[in-house]
Amino acid sequence: MIRHLTVRILMLLIILLMIGTIAFAQAGENISRLIIAHDANYPPFSFIDESGSPKGYLIDIWRAFGKANSVEIKFKLGTWQESLDMVKNGEADVHGGLFFSVERDRFLDYGPTVTDLSTHLYILKEATTDEATKGIVGVVRGGYEEYYMRNNRPDRPLLLFDQNQTMIEAASKSSIKAFVADQPTGTYYMHIYGIGDLVKDAETLYTKAMRVAVGNGKHGMLEFISYGWMKMDKTELKYIHGKWFLAKEPNPDWLLSGIGIAVLALIIAFIIRKIGRRAHGLD
């Protein structure tokens, strides 16, 4: 009897997955182009190269998504705050990757995880004890760094910059003695300005998932992206990661499998939601 019940449950799951696949395909059947917003000054994730073309890890990831799903991908890059505003105001369809916050959740719905990322507090070695522990800290305007510092270090005065580059340039001139930056981007600009040996990595503030996001209420688009994420080639994803993060190992197979499992959970949740809405006569 238990065996027969198990078989029935498996058959039901297969049917639900088939329904979910059809539902996702239908939800995204009219999506032929996506406009992706992000920061124009955020290497190695997204930036404008010397020829004026978008480059970076996230740029390559979204181009791979477009190829796997037959979708034209366009990019709109600006300051970090502008990238949020573009999605919020409907000028872009998707934010290419960012951290979750309660504040952002008011106007964004979140999708798959792109990668995990750590953010650090950096302090110039020349800083006095007071400057290191109580002084002004540079953060990027609209970035999660600003949100984190205001909510977790409310006593530290902040100086807002539109870009990581101008913030770390200010540190190179000792205009600020401390700043918060995501590890790869901070390391890149400290190397550019030749201050790597003059700065100490004082603290890892947090490590979080960088996630895809769409405008609040755009469930069909989010479902299309979540389903399309599973269709991307794993070998290509590993290559892209290795291309931009040579000092690190590519994402292991278990992480990519974990992403697939997470998206599968989204499919099942979507089906349950649909069934519930129909049961209540909402669809």
PAKEZA-893925 format. One line per field, with one value per residue (C-alpha): residue number from 0; z, y, x. Coordinates in steps of 0.05 Angstrom, whole numbers. Last residue first. Layout:
kedren = NUM; ...
z = Z; ...
y = Y; ...
x = X; ...
end
This chain:
kedren = 282; 281; 280; 279; 278; 277; 276; 275; 274; 273; 272; 271; 270; 269; 268; 267; 266; 265; 264; 263; 262; 261; 260; 259; 258; 257; 256; 255; 254; 253; 252; 251; 250; 249; 248; 247; 246; 245; 244; 243; 242; 241; 240; 239; 238; 237; 236; 235; 234; 233; 232; 231; 230; 229; 228; 227; 226; 225; 224; 223; 222; 221; 220; 219; 218; 217; 216; 215; 214; 213; 212; 211; 210; 209; 208; 207; 206; 205; 204; 203; 202; 201; 200; 199; 198; 197; 196; 195; 194; 193; 192; 191; 190; 189; 188; 187; 186; 185; 184; 183; 182; 181; 180; 179; 178; 177; 176; 175; 174; 173; 172; 171; 170; 169; 168; 167; 166; 165; 164; 163; 162; 161; 160; 159; 158; 157; 156; 155; 154; 153; 152; 151; 150; 149; 148; 147; 146; 145; 144; 143; 142; 141; 140; 139; 138; 137; 136; 135; 134; 133; 132; 131; 130; 129; 128; 127; 126; 125; 124; 123; 122; 121; 120; 119; 118; 117; 116; 115; 114; 113; 112; 111; 110; 109; 108; 107; 106; 105; 104; 103; 102; 101; 100; 99; 98; 97; 96; 95; 94; 93; 92; 91; 90; 89; 88; 87; 86; 85; 84; 83; 82; 81; 80; 79; 78; 77; 76; 75; 74; 73; 72; 71; 70; 69; 68; 67; 66; 65; 64; 63; 62; 61; 60; 59; 58; 57; 56; 55; 54; 53; 52; 51; 50; 49; 48; 47; 46; 45; 44; 43; 42; 41; 40; 39; 38; 37; 36; 35; 34; 33; 32; 31; 30; 29; 28; 27; 26; 25; 24; 23; 22; 21; 20; 19; 18; 17; 16; 15; 14; 13; 12; 11; 10; 9; 8; 7; 6; 5; 4; 3; 2; 1; 0
z = -228; -160; -152; -84; -109; -170; -126; -85; -146; -175; -110; -105; -177; -163; -100; -140; -193; -140; -107; -174; -177; -110; -132; -195; -155; -109; -170; -189; -119; -118; -184; -153; -170; -204; -159; -141; -161; -234; -216; -281; -332; -281; -268; -342; -354; -297; -325; -395; -367; -331; -394; -378; -381; -305; -306; -358; -307; -257; -311; -338; -268; -253; -317; -301; -229; -246; -181; -155; -208; -223; -183; -194; -131; -100; -40; 23; 62; 116; 151; 139; 182; 183; 114; 122; 73; 55; 20; -29; -41; -113; -142; -191; -140; -89; -145; -159; -86; -70; -129; -111; -36; -37; -8; 58; 70; 123; 126; 80; 45; 52; -22; -37; 5; -41; -101; -64; -61; -132; -159; -117; -148; -128; -62; 7; 69; 131; 205; 248; 306; 266; 256; 242; 208; 177; 161; 128; 84; 61; 44; 8; -43; -53; -47; -44; 25; 57; 132; 176; 242; 304; 306; 254; 258; 335; 334; 285; 211; 177; 163; 121; 140; 99; 122; 80; 37; 18; -44; -61; -134; -183; -137; -171; -164; -121; -126; -121; -99; -24; -23; -32; 38; 69; 38; -11; -43; -117; -187; -258; -239; -289; -335; -343; -351; -308; -253; -199; -248; -271; -200; -175; -231; -220; -146; -167; -218; -291; -336; -382; -416; -472; -478; -536; -513; -545; -477; -473; -513; -470; -406; -432; -446; -375; -346; -390; -367; -295; -299; -333; -394; -423; -485; -486; -524; -462; -422; -385; -321; -290; -243; -243; -236; -210; -245; -294; -240; -264; -305; -352; -408; -430; -499; -529; -472; -502; -483; -412; -371; -421; -414; -339; -338; -385; -339; -278; -308; -325; -255; -225; -268; -247; -174; -180; -211; -154; -103; -137; -139; -65; -48; -87; -48; 18; 0
y = 675; 698; 646; 624; 555; 588; 631; 571; 529; 586; 596; 522; 522; 583; 551; 487; 528; 569; 505; 481; 548; 533; 462; 489; 540; 484; 445; 504; 506; 431; 436; 483; 557; 570; 571; 640; 682; 683; 717; 749; 694; 638; 659; 664; 595; 564; 594; 568; 498; 502; 521; 566; 532; 535; 611; 612; 585; 639; 693; 674; 671; 740; 767; 738; 763; 836; 859; 900; 915; 860; 833; 785; 767; 779; 733; 760; 762; 815; 867; 834; 877; 919; 904; 949; 1004; 1032; 969; 969; 1044; 1045; 1081; 1026; 972; 1004; 1007; 932; 911; 952; 923; 851; 860; 900; 968; 1006; 1066; 1094; 1150; 1199; 1257; 1217; 1229; 1155; 1152; 1204; 1161; 1104; 1142; 1170; 1099; 1068; 1115; 1166; 1180; 1191; 1210; 1174; 1191; 1128; 1126; 1089; 1029; 973; 1008; 1067; 1025; 970; 1016; 1055; 991; 965; 1019; 1080; 1128; 1091; 1092; 1131; 1127; 1189; 1178; 1139; 1076; 1087; 1163; 1159; 1108; 1152; 1134; 1123; 1051; 1073; 1035; 986; 959; 899; 870; 797; 770; 707; 696; 703; 683; 675; 722; 782; 828; 902; 966; 956; 901; 955; 982; 913; 897; 843; 849; 865; 835; 853; 897; 878; 910; 979; 1048; 1022; 1074; 1026; 990; 1055; 1083; 1026; 1034; 1109; 1099; 1055; 1106; 1091; 1030; 1011; 945; 909; 834; 803; 738; 670; 636; 607; 665; 717; 683; 680; 755; 764; 726; 764; 831; 807; 788; 852; 896; 948; 984; 1056; 1039; 1048; 1000; 1015; 976; 916; 861; 868; 926; 970; 1037; 1033; 1006; 963; 960; 903; 915; 850; 832; 777; 767; 748; 674; 689; 671; 617; 583; 588; 558; 502; 485; 489; 442; 393; 400; 387; 325; 299; 313; 276; 216; 215; 218; 162; 119; 131; 113; 48; 31; 47; 0
x = -170; -195; -250; -225; -206; -175; -131; -109; -93; -52; -14; 1; 27; 71; 99; 115; 152; 189; 211; 239; 277; 309; 326; 360; 399; 421; 445; 488; 516; 528; 566; 617; 619; 685; 746; 772; 831; 807; 742; 719; 735; 726; 654; 639; 669; 629; 565; 582; 591; 525; 486; 427; 358; 347; 349; 294; 244; 262; 263; 194; 166; 194; 164; 96; 98; 111; 78; 137; 188; 239; 297; 356; 394; 463; 463; 495; 560; 563; 606; 673; 718; 782; 810; 870; 889; 957; 982; 924; 931; 955; 895; 878; 895; 848; 797; 799; 801; 740; 702; 719; 704; 640; 655; 651; 697; 744; 796; 761; 795; 860; 874; 870; 807; 775; 794; 760; 695; 701; 709; 655; 605; 551; 585; 553; 592; 566; 570; 576; 526; 474; 520; 470; 411; 445; 507; 468; 425; 487; 523; 461; 475; 430; 489; 555; 588; 645; 653; 664; 700; 682; 724; 778; 779; 780; 837; 876; 876; 944; 927; 868; 805; 764; 696; 679; 623; 618; 582; 543; 524; 467; 410; 343; 284; 263; 203; 219; 183; 172; 225; 277; 266; 263; 330; 351; 419; 429; 434; 415; 356; 303; 252; 282; 249; 192; 198; 223; 269; 301; 302; 344; 395; 395; 414; 473; 496; 481; 476; 418; 430; 393; 381; 342; 310; 319; 320; 390; 420; 386; 408; 480; 476; 451; 510; 560; 534; 534; 607; 629; 625; 578; 606; 631; 696; 738; 695; 630; 620; 584; 606; 682; 676; 618; 618; 560; 514; 456; 392; 373; 323; 291; 266; 223; 174; 106; 110; 134; 73; 54; 121; 117; 47; 69; 127; 83; 32; 88; 116; 48; 39; 107; 91; 25; 60; 110; 54; 17; 80; 91; 19; 27; 90; 57; 0
end
